[in-house]
């Protein structure tokens, strides 16, 4: 066995240790490709590394796994803004250039569902990380409790009712949505502004305005006032020719500190 093969087997064992079970091809695509190149078979490499060849499926979940709680509100907010359910609904991922945030989401996923995911590179400006989790039962649960499934630019979605109706859950949802899609900047020498915006297909502009109004109504329960919604030019997507618009609103200047104190600003 040459050194390249030995390194591949060591990497397989490391991945298995991280996951807590024998990895699947889709969880380690780059390493799986090396297994094919140097062992002619992914399973042959796993066998030589002393790993199980059977699929590992988590079906025994912690008692709180399918409870509607603040951790679920956090996950739904992040997946709505900077995440994605896979088309086959067998898994989902979060992406960010903030590795610390992904580590927090990793803890929530593990504590709530008993699942471990894997890290990879994401698409974005600068360095971007991706945290991938594979479990169809949990993915379907996330979809059914409020995570949009599909291209979010082209589908309707709103804040789930169970989150809107609970102040604690609303706070966590707002905190994450503003972390992902909000910005804080100097509006003038002595004034700061906090703004949030979403892009949407022109065809679904009314749906996006409805979603933004939901956020405004949730903020109102904390006595945080916001500006009117405004709409700006978006862009023309190269991959499908869809024309988009940007929908935005701001926290009123007098309530910036109230927002930071009552909701929280994570950036």
Secondary structure, DSSP 8 states (H G I E B T S, - for coil): --HHHHHHHHHHHHHHHHHTS---GGGSHHHHHHHHHHHS-HHHHHHHTT---S--------TTTT---HHHHHHHHHHHHHEEE-TTSSEEEEEES-HHHHHHHHHHHHHHH----EEEE--SSSS-EEEEEE-HHHHHHHHHTT---S-TTSS-----HHHHT-HHHHHHHHHHHHHHHEEEEEEETTEEEEEEEEEEEGGGHHHHHHHHHHHHHHHHTTT--B---EEEEEEE-TTT--EEEEEEEEE-GGGHHHHHHHT----
